[in-house]
Amino acid sequence: MKVILRQDYEPLGKVGDVVVVKDGYARNFLIPKKIVYPATPGTIKAVEEEKNRMQVKLQKEKKSAELLATELEKVSVTIPVKVGEEDRIHGTVTTEMVANALVEKGYDIDKRKIVIEEQIKTIGIYEAKIKLHPEVTATIKVWVVKE
């Protein structure tokens, strides 16, 4: 039976792919779980149109993410922390702290999009990456200073 994938499904392929599967697999598993549509000329055409709309939407999102990335490249945030002896931080600087500092600068970035590659345990200057889009990443400077 020919079916069209409604969503990415690893064993079969990506959204909009037309694949051939056994009838029972399609009727008893894939269609009830809304993973696929039966492939008819009408659904193939509808899925193609949906694919085109999604592609345009993704291009717009990527363009806006690139603009935001160029703005964020110029931004640096300062995070005041309590320190102990030898300028060691009590705990570590988290992505939530960086996100809150960005909110103060006027950028509402989700903390799950921020990546700090090394743990920040001392005062200094560090870099944090922000994943704005699957293909667009911005890097900001994080200044960790004594409170």
TITOR-266427 format. One line per field, with one value per residue (C-alpha): residue number from 1; x, z, y; residue in one letter. Coordinates in steps of 0.2 Angstrom, whole numbers, plus 5000, padded with zeros to 4 digits. Layout:
i	NUM:...
x	X:...
z	Z:...
y	Y:...
aa	A:...
***
This chain:
i	1:2:3:4:5:6:7:8:9:10:11:12:13:14:15:16:17:18:19:20:21:22:23:24:25:26:27:28:29:30:31:32:33:34:35:36:37:38:39:40:41:42:43:44:45:46:47:48:49:50:51:52:53:54:55:56:57:58:59:60:61:62:63:64:65:66:67:68:69:70:71:72:73:74:75:76:77:78:79:80:81:82:83:84:85:86:87:88:89:90:91:92:93:94:95:96:97:98:99:100:101:102:103:104:105:106:107:108:109:110:111:112:113:114:115:116:117:118:119:120:121:122:123:124:125:126:127:128:129:130:131:132:133:134:135:136:137:138:139:140:141:142:143:144:145:146:147
x	5000:5007:5006:5012:5021:5013:5028:5046:5046:5063:5060:5051:5057:5053:5037:5029:5039:5028:5033:5026:5022:5012:4993:4991:5005:4997:4979:4983:4997:5002:4985:4977:4993:4991:5009:5003:4989:4984:4992:4978:4981:4971:4982:4998:4994:4988:5004:5015:5006:5009:5027:5029:5020:5032:5047:5042:5039:5056:5065:5056:5061:5079:5080:5073:5085:5100:5095:5093:5110:5119:5111:5116:5134:5137:5129:5138:5130:5137:5133:5137:5140:5146:5164:5174:5193:5203:5188:5179:5160:5148:5140:5141:5134:5118:5110:5095:5106:5112:5094:5089:5103:5098:5080:5087:5095:5079:5081:5069:5079:5073:5086:5085:5092:5108:5123:5138:5151:5162:5156:5159:5166:5178:5176:5181:5175:5166:5157:5139:5131:5113:5104:5091:5087:5094:5106:5109:5119:5124:5139:5138:5151:5147:5156:5156:5161:5161:5145
z	5000:4996:5010:5013:5029:5039:5051:5052:5056:5057:5050:5034:5030:5032:5030:5013:5007:4998:5004:5001:5016:5019:5020:5038:5044:5036:5042:5059:5065:5054:5049:5067:5075:5061:5055:5037:5025:5012:4995:4983:4970:4980:4996:4986:4979:4996:5004:4990:4993:5012:5009:4999:5012:5026:5015:5013:5032:5036:5025:5033:5051:5045:5038:5055:5065:5055:5058:5077:5076:5069:5083:5097:5090:5097:5114:5130:5146:5164:5177:5195:5207:5224:5225:5238:5240:5224:5215:5214:5211:5223:5211:5193:5180:5172:5155:5165:5172:5155:5148:5163:5158:5140:5145:5154:5138:5129:5121:5126:5123:5130:5141:5132:5117:5126:5126:5138:5132:5148:5166:5172:5190:5191:5186:5169:5151:5143:5127:5126:5110:5106:5094:5085:5071:5066:5054:5063:5079:5088:5100:5114:5127:5146:5158:5176:5189:5208:5216
y	5000:5017:5030:5048:5052:5066:5067:5062:5043:5036:5018:5025:5043:5062:5072:5071:5055:5043:5025:5008:4997:4981:4984:4977:4988:5004:5000:4993:5004:5019:5026:5025:5033:5047:5044:5042:5047:5034:5039:5045:5058:5071:5068:5068:5085:5092:5086:5094:5111:5109:5105:5121:5132:5124:5127:5146:5147:5139:5151:5166:5159:5156:5174:5182:5170:5177:5195:5191:5182:5197:5208:5195:5194:5212:5208:5204:5201:5203:5191:5196:5181:5177:5171:5162:5160:5161:5169:5152:5153:5145:5133:5137:5150:5142:5145:5152:5165:5170:5170:5182:5193:5193:5198:5213:5218:5216:5199:5185:5169:5152:5145:5128:5137:5143:5131:5134:5122:5122:5124:5142:5140:5155:5174:5179:5180:5166:5162:5155:5149:5152:5140:5151:5139:5122:5131:5148:5150:5166:5168:5180:5185:5181:5192:5184:5196:5198:5203
aa	M:K:V:I:L:R:Q:D:Y:E:P:L:G:K:V:G:D:V:V:V:V:K:D:G:Y:A:R:N:F:L:I:P:K:K:I:V:Y:P:A:T:P:G:T:I:K:A:V:E:E:E:K:N:R:M:Q:V:K:L:Q:K:E:K:K:S:A:E:L:L:A:T:E:L:E:K:V:S:V:T:I:P:V:K:V:G:E:E:D:R:I:H:G:T:V:T:T:E:M:V:A:N:A:L:V:E:K:G:Y:D:I:D:K:R:K:I:V:I:E:E:Q:I:K:T:I:G:I:Y:E:A:K:I:K:L:H:P:E:V:T:A:T:I:K:V:W:V:V:K:E
***
